[in-house]
């Protein structure tokens, strides 16, 4: 769910589930985490964002 839609669509989420918050660079995660935790959701953050995935996968091989 895009960050700009989160507040308007928060009722679509299930509070019994854990959510992983991510973005391209990891910089918008803190805003999403704040919104979700204020609404009693269980939230984890993907450190570094999706831009680092390819680098991490290639360094493991």
Buried (B, 14 or more C-beta within 10 A) or exposed (E): EEEEEBEEEBEEBEEEEEBEBBBEEBEBBEEBBEBBEEBEBEBEBBEBBEEBEEEEEEEEE
